[in-house]
Amino acid sequence: MTVRGLRNGPSDDRSRAWLTDAAGRAVGPEHERIEAWRSAYRAFGAKPQRTRPSVDALIRRVQLPEINLVVDAYNAISVAHALPIGGEDISHYIGPARLVRAQGDEPFDTTAAGEEVTDHPEIGEVVWRDDQGVTCRRWNWRQCVRTRITEETTDALFILERLAPMRLDELEAAGRELTSLLDQIAPDARTETRLLTMG
């Protein structure tokens, strides 16, 4: 999904209610949708107990983190539907987003001990990237600093990632629910959706 014309801002009572509702709808960590992601991580050599798929890490939180309105919205939908969702600031992208196996020398801008550092993925790791470098490591484990959504973000890309046993109609329902929350934040924003499949 691409959404243009957002008016983001700090978390508020509305987004806190979204997070509370999502926590009440959350499945347990042994749910088949979560296990499907752990199996996918193991298939490309990652250890899901050490670097958990994003939705696995979120559902284990006692209290979902408050970041900002837009991030709260997509985190709420992620938890409510047991669905990894990535949110990216399109204005910081260089070229298109693509899911690839890493060569190992791609730059990944992250933080360590509160400082920004450049890391690199492992050879063969599944990553999202653009022309400048890795935007998300281990498929959906950790996002880079460069493209994260901030309160200044106006144009965003949301990547909703489905694995079986989640059905396509369930993915589409999650997308509609996310659009509904974003409409509450920015009623005049323009949303476009596209379904990508891997053969």
N, C-alpha and C positions, 0 to 999 in steps of 0.2 A: 504494500500500500504506500502511495505517496500522498502526503497531505501538505498543501501549500496555503500560506496565509494564517498560520497558527498565531495565537497570542498567548504565549506561555506565561507562567508566573509561579510564585512559591506555592507550596502545598497549602490547602485550606480545608475548612470543615467538609466541603463537598468531596474533595479527593480522599480525605481521611475516611469518609463513609464508604467510598468505593473500595478502599483497602480492607476495611473491616468486613464488608459484605463478602469480598473475595476470600478472606481468611475463613469465613464460615462455610464457604462452598468448597474449600480445598480438599483434595483427596490425600490419602496417606502416601508416604514415600515408597511403599511397595506396590502402588497401583500399576497396572499394566502399561499405561502411557509413559510413566516415569521409567519403568524397567526397560522399555523399548529404547529410550535414549541412553541409558547406561550400557545396554548391549551394543549400540552404535558406537559409543566411545571406546568400548573394549575392542571393537572390530578394527579401529585404526590405531590401536596401541596406547590409548589414554587410560588412566586409572580413575574411574568415576568416583571412587571413594576419596581421592585426593583432589581432583579437579572436577567438581560436580557439574552436570548439565545445568544451565541457568534455572530452569523451572524446578529442578530437584533442590537446588540451594534455596530458592525462594520459599518453597512450601515448608521447609524445615525451620524457617524463622518464626520465633514466638510472636513477634510483632513485625509486620511488613514495614520496610523503611519508607519514610517520607522523603522524596527527592525534590520534585516539582510537579506541577499539574500534569504535564504530558507523560512524564515517566511514571507517576503514580497511576495514571490511566492504563498504560500498557502493562505495568506490573500486575495490576488488579485483574486484567483479562487473562494474563499468563497463568496466574495462580488459580483463578476460577475455572479455567478450561484445561489445566495441566498441559499447557502448550508453551514451548519456548517462543518468546517474542523479542526481537532486537529492535531498538529504536536508534536511528542515526540522523545527524544533522546533515542534510544534503549539501548545504553550502560549503561544507568542509571536505566533500568528496572530490577526488581527482579521477575522472573516468568512472566507468560503471562498477557496481558491486558484483562480485562473482565468488562462487564457492569453489575452492580448488584444494589440491594437495600441495602443501608448502614445499619449497625447495630448501628452506632452512636459513636463507640469508635475508629474507624480507624483514624490514624494520617493523617493530610493534611498539608504539608509544604507550607506556603504562606508568604506574606509580609504584614506588617501593619506599617504605618508611616516610611517606609524605612527600617524597621528591619524585619529579618526573624523570623517567629513565627510558632508554630504548632497549628492548629485549628482542628476541628472535624466536620463531616457532621451531619445533623439531622437524626434521626432514620427514615428509609423508603425513604430517599433521593436517587434518581437515580445517581449513580456515576460510573466513570471508576476507576479501581484500579489494582494494581499488588499485589504481596505477601507482600510488605513492607507497603503499605498504599494507600490512595486515590491519583490518578494522575490528576483527573479532577472532580470538584464538579458540582452538578446540571446538569448532563449529559454533557453539553458542555459550562458551564458558566465561570468557572475559573480553569486554569491549575496550578498544583503545581510547585514549584521552582525546585525540584529535576530533573524532566525529561524534562524541557523546552529545546528547540533548541537554541544553542548558536553558535557563530562563529567557535567554535572548534568541533561542531558536524560533524561526518562523516557518521553515520548510523542512519536512522530515520524511524519512523513509522508515517504514515498519516492515520487518521481515517476520512473518508468522510461519513457523516450521513444523510441518506435520509428518509424523511417521505412523505407519500402521501400529496398533489397531485403531487409531483415530480415523474417523471417516471424513471424506471431503465435505459433506454437508455440515459436520461439526466444526470443521475449520472455517467454513463460510459463516456459520453462526457467530463464531468468535470474532471474525472480522467485522461483522455488522455491529456487534456489541461494542467493539473498540471505536468504530466510527461514531456510534451514538454518544460515547463519553467525550470524544474529541469535539463533536458538534456542540456539546455543552460548554466547552472551553472557548471555542472559536466558531460561532454559528456560520460565519461567512467563509470559512476555510473550504478549499476545493480538494476533494478526495478522488483518487484514481486507484483502482485495484487491478492486479494482474496475477494470474495463476501460472507458476512455473513448475514443471515436472521434470524429474530426472529419469532417464531411460535405463 
